[in-house]
């Protein structure tokens, strides 16, 4: 017979405490908030029933800022005080933003900026004062959190905010700052594709490898994850920050222009009408095979076959990125078990069909591709705050861009390669370049290229008070630590003295989406020229070391040389110095060789002299062990 | 900084052999991350959070080393006190250099367009087969405590691995991405 439970008088049976935590998808165009209400996590709607909050803030002189649709409504009337796409400005300085404006896509930043601080956080002049992208993002987050608190009926104890996988350190930091500004406790920053996988993973309790195919309005991201017994492991990520749903609208627009004989469009109103016609046609093709277009007194028929033809290049680019991501993880296409679609643009049948063809199976579409990221973040928030059992699941994410340090010759030594699981700590030892060098300056960079100038500078700091030693004798251990939010800290330690310098990388600016794209692409295209540049850098370094070694040898043992020998060596040094600044790697190497040759006898004589001295003063095994 | 007194094999409670059970390694790794990952310490005091970041990082480092056949081989040699950074002339036999030269020549000779893709694929297969057979002999030599030979095979594997990376790059260039 079953035993009855009897509770102590006065005590209540223990009821698990449900703590309020939400997931927030802070998007460039729209934002969403999701939470677990009963047993499922769902996105929360505002009073008027809409889930998507346009990521727009309108500032006015007297009233509180407007956020969302009401702000968007002000865009036409008061564009200077209506801020859209603030996410694109996060982690950047004014110069970065101006650079963005020069490229065709970022025509959105037409605001008045405070010009006094062009190399730090940008500030937009509005009637309500100066507003930074952090402040604007904070206003959006604030609106979402009050929506959540009124729907859920209580105070939020924590939030998970999603960020693009390619967000760099500065962009992540500022996302966190924005949340802190409105008093939100950030449990974790979560990569958007990972969040999407989480949204599907828990419900189906799957096992296997998953591709997250995220085609947004202006960017494209692919991630490969593996799921095993509730543990998500990100195997690799990749993307194209200049490819999005907008590009598909564009090919239809171009087609209409050509068919209707409109020529080049310069009128912005005509451009807007064309764009609307293109978008309408694209949407209709989601459910129909043929659509009629009426535009500017022109009528035409547009069908799916034509759309497939026009968008073939764009579709190919998405598939190529998938191929690369799969290859990065050393996985083959047939090992992929599931494909998750994210972003409204993935509703296009051309995309769904290309994906199905490449992977040999259809993508999952049960969850609304606009909401899937927020839902995943909501699930993760629920787990982190402790509502779900710890054993339920775990996320093992990766860092999307390589992190390294500048070494001599302006080369990058990668310390943490991209696609390494985080958190991660890696250390590498470096040494001094000159005799008696007491300061070492460290330059932390992010990117895939071999030359410092092609990567993004994250931070610089110095290690001082290194005890004077001969070049190459000091041992400096540089340690990189990336935490689970993808944030980096670096420290350097001189091993003999234990002197330490460290820095939390918090740069005042970050990478623009275009810059990341450019860096990734050029790292592939330029692998070869990088090698040449690297070879030149190394040749220069070798030359410099030889020149310095010989110069200091002459200082000590110059007496071993006759006048002619001395002149020969000096000329060779001069020649090499010249080649070092002007010449290519081959010339530098040849002249280094030449200097080696003319100084060979000198080196031999010195060696004999010093071995003689050493033999008299020291035991044999010291010499043996120092000569191997 | 956190130090782990166990070696990576002991850390994951798996036998200290080269041809290990990758499935078991992954399972144990994930099981330990479930306990140690910073996500489990979100509401913990700062000090515990930091300890979790260090432990979780160390686990990642260990897993990263053991799951990769080349890194695993190097690590096992290091555990035996060998310095794998140091390559002596003795480690590189003339037969290895000849083999490398032949493979590289066949790689360089290939046309720089898509027509080379099939040939690249064949070359890749060949290198992979060589790599597999080296892995097997490494395992045998290591078990027989023939460490010098094992080290020599390890360096051969390094060469082959590098070649494989170049073949992959060649493939990517020809595919245009």
HADDOCK unambig.tbl for C-alpha pairs under 7 A between the chains (distance, minus, plus):
assign (segid A and resid 187 and name CA) (segid B and resid 42 and name CA) 6.47 0.50 0.50
assign (segid A and resid 231 and name CA) (segid B and resid 30 and name CA) 6.73 0.50 0.50
assign (segid A and resid 320 and name CA) (segid B and resid 177 and name CA) 6.68 0.50 0.50
assign (segid A and resid 384 and name CA) (segid B and resid 39 and name CA) 6.32 0.50 0.50
assign (segid A and resid 384 and name CA) (segid B and resid 42 and name CA) 6.55 0.50 0.50
assign (segid A and resid 391 and name CA) (segid B and resid 34 and name CA) 6.95 0.50 0.50
assign (segid A and resid 394 and name CA) (segid B and resid 34 and name CA) 6.20 0.50 0.50
assign (segid A and resid 421 and name CA) (segid B and resid 60 and name CA) 6.54 0.50 0.50
assign (segid A and resid 422 and name CA) (segid B and resid 57 and name CA) 6.87 0.50 0.50
assign (segid A and resid 423 and name CA) (segid B and resid 53 and name CA) 6.27 0.50 0.50
assign (segid A and resid 423 and name CA) (segid B and resid 56 and name CA) 6.41 0.50 0.50
assign (segid A and resid 423 and name CA) (segid B and resid 57 and name CA) 5.02 0.50 0.50
assign (segid A and resid 424 and name CA) (segid B and resid 57 and name CA) 4.28 0.50 0.50
assign (segid A and resid 424 and name CA) (segid B and resid 60 and name CA) 6.60 0.50 0.50
assign (segid A and resid 425 and name CA) (segid B and resid 57 and name CA) 5.62 0.50 0.50
assign (segid A and resid 483 and name CA) (segid B and resid 53 and name CA) 6.55 0.50 0.50
assign (segid A and resid 484 and name CA) (segid B and resid 38 and name CA) 6.70 0.50 0.50
